[in-house]
Amino acid sequence: MIPAHHWIFIGGTTLAAYVALGEYDQLALRHLGKKIAWRFVFLCSFTTYALSHNVGASVLSGAVVRYRAYSSKGLTAAEIGVLVALCSFTFALAILILGGLVLVTHPHIVQRFGDVPESAAVALGALMLAFVAFYVIGSLFHFRPFIVGGFKIYYPRPPIVVAQFMVAPIEVLAAAAIIYFALPPEGNPGYIVILGIFIASFSAALISHAPGGLGVIEFIFISALSEIDQADVVAALIIFRLFYLLIPFALSLLIILAFERSQMAQQEE
């Protein structure tokens, strides 16, 4: 029942999401003053997120893949740790920016999750945006760095922060669009509502560390979209999992196999 052009949109938004994730790594490397070929960075980022989205514990699983890849390019463990932290924060920045804007401009969305006052939603959204503003101020005025595990994480330079604001939301916007285009038009509450539900469900899935957020995302979407037939919601989420999780996961295994074979060949030489 999904129109042909919606399948094209689903494929395009999936690609846009993973390209944006590749830019997360590029921004972190710019912050570190490192330059690595974009093709290598994109493949590393794609593999990292394809695996971590499916197996859970995204920071830990992502760190393992990145360490294996970037250490082959000469990055130290401390530098890779900063890279992982900055990529994670770039994603968190996207959640804060988009989540804050949705709550402030469309506070009625919280009614889909329970009897929550709209004033509380506006206050939470404003707090999220205030945190973003504090981050910008910290970059502009060179606040003291965070110290995590014995190494320092400095605030990125203003040009990198500007680039984060441009790139970070694209991944979340594109991922939510996959579900939006997979849902039927009848009863569809609109993209902004789907985006708000996606942010809530994906955040809960990350906190739960459930592999692929299995069950968590489905529960929140079915509960929040009571006006749409449950079978249609589940079908849309299956398509989301296929495009955003399962196909990238299969491709990432092939990339890892090719990388390890190339590393073994170099060692034999």
N, C-alpha and C positions, 0 to 999 in steps of 0.2 A: 504493500500500500504506500510505500515511500516513493515520491516522485523521483525520476531519474536525475533531475538537476540537484535534488537534495543529497543524493549519493555523492555527486561531485563536490558539493559544499562540505560534506562530512570528510571526504578524503583531503580536501584542501585545508580545512581547519585543523585536521590532525597533523598535517605537514607543517603548518604554521606554528602549532604548539611546540613541536620538537625543534624547529629552527630557532624559536625564541629561547628554548632551554639551552641550545648550543651557544647562544649569545650570553647567557648567564656565565658560562665558563670563560668566554672571551673577555668579559668585563672583569672577572676575577684575575685573569692573567694580566690584563692591562694594569690593574691595581698593583700587582706584584712586579710589574716591569718586565714581564716575560713575553716573548713572541714565539708562537708555535703555529705551524700551518693550520689554516682554518679547517681543512678537510680532516686532519687528525683530531682536532678539538671537537668538531661536530660528531665524529664517529664515537669518540670517547664519551661525550655528553649523552648522545643517543643511547649508547649501551648502558651507561650508568643509570639513567632514568628509566629505561625499559625494564631493567632488572629490579631496581629499588621499588618501582611502582607495583611490581608483581609480588615480590617476596616480603615486603614490609621492612621495618627498621631502616627507613630510607637513608638516614644520615650514615649509619654504620655500613650498610651494604654499598652505598655510593662511594664512601671513603675507600673501601677495599678496591673497587674497580679503578677509581681515579689514581690511587697509589700505584697500582700495577702499570697503568698506562703512562702517567706523567713522570714517574721515576725513570722510565726509559728515555725520557727527554731531558733528564738532568735536574728536575725539581727535587728539593729536599723534602723530608717528611714534614718539617715545620711549614714550608711553603704550601705543600699540598693540604695541610690542615687549615691554613688560612683560606685557601681556594674553596675548600668544602664549606667552611663556615660562611664565606661571602655568598656562595651560590645559594645556600640555605636561606640566608637573610634576604637575598634578592627575591626569592619566592615569597617569603614572609611579607616583604614590602608590598608585593602585588596583592596579597590577601588583605593587608591593612588598608591600602589605597582603595581597592574596589569594594571591599566589605564596608569600609567606612562611608564611602559615597552612596552605596546602596541603602544602608541603614538611615543615613541622614535624608536622602531624597525620597525613599520609598519605605518608610518605617512600618507600613501596614504588612509587610512581608512576614514580620515576626509572628503575626496572628496565625500563620500556617503551622507554627511549631508549638503553639499553646497560647494560653491566656496571658500574654505579655504586654504590658502597657507600651504604646508607641513612643511615649516620652523616654522610656528606658532604652528603646532601640536608638533613638536620636542621640541620647547621652553616650551610649556605647560607641556609636559611629563617630561622634565628635572626639571621643577619647582615642580611637584608632587613628584618626587623622592628626590629632595632636602629637601622637608618637612619631608619625611620619615627619611632621614639622620639626620636632626635636632632632631627628636624624639629620635633616637638612641643615639645621643650625649647627649641629656638631661638626658637620663637614666644613661649613663656611668658616667657623671660628676655631677649628683644629682642637676639638676636645681631646682629653687624654684617652689613649687607646684602652681597649678591653684586654685583660690578661686572662687567657684560657689555657690551662694545661701547660703553663710555663712559656707560652709564646704570646706575642702581642698582636692584636688585631686593630690596626689604625682605621680611622674613618676614611673612606675613599675620598679622593679629590673631587671638587664640585663638578668637573666635566663627566666623571664616571657616575656620579649621583644623577645627573641629568639623563645620562644614557640609561641608567636603571629605571628611571621614571618612564622612559619611552618604551623599553623592552619588557620590563617585568610584567606589566598587566597583559601583554599579548598572549602569553601562554595560558593564563587562566581564562581570558575571554574566548580564546580558540577552543579550549577543552570543553567549556560550557556550551559552546555553539554546536559541538558534536551531538550532544543530547537534545538541544533545541531543534535541530534539523531532523533528528530521528523521531521526534514526537509527532503525533497526528495534529493537524490544524484545529480539529474540533476540541474545544475546551482548553487549548493551549493558552496559558496565561500571559505569554510574551517572554521575550528574551531576558529582560531585566529580572523578572521573577525566577526564571530558570537559573540565571547567573547567581542570584542570592542563595537559592537552594543548593546549587553546586558548591559554592564557597563553604557553606555550613557543613555539607556532607563530606567534602574532601578534607576539610580541616579535622572533622571528627575521625575520619578514616586514618589520617596521619597520626593523630594522638593515640588511637587504638592499636596501631602497629599491626592491624589485621592484614594479611597478605592481599594486596590489591584492594583493600578496604571492603573485602567481600562480606556482604550482609549489612554493613554499616551504611554504605551509600544507598543500597536498595531500600533499606528501612526508612531512611530520612526522606528519600524522594517519594516513596509510596505514601508516606504519612502527609507530606506537604502538598501533594498533588491529588487530593481526594476527588477533585472534579473530573479527573481523567481515569478511564478504565485501567485497573491495576495491570492487566495483561499488556496494555499498550505501553505503560511506564516501564515494565520489566523488559519488554522487547527493545525499547529505546536504550535501556541500560546495557542490554546484551550487545547491541551494536557499538555502544561506547566502549565496552570492554574489548570487543573484537578489534576495533580500530586503534584505540588509545593504549591498550594493554597487551593483548595476546599477539597480534601481528608484530608489533615492535619487539616483544619478548623473543619471538622465534628468530627474528632478524638479528637481534643482539647476540644470540648464541652462535650464529654463524660468524659474526664479526669477532667474537672472542676466540673462536676456533682459528680463524685466519690470522689474528694477531699473535696467538701463542705459537702457531706454526712458523710465522715469520721470525719470532724471537728465538725459537729453537734452531732455525736455519742460520741465523746470525751467530749463535754460540758455536755451532759446528764449524763455521768458517774461521 
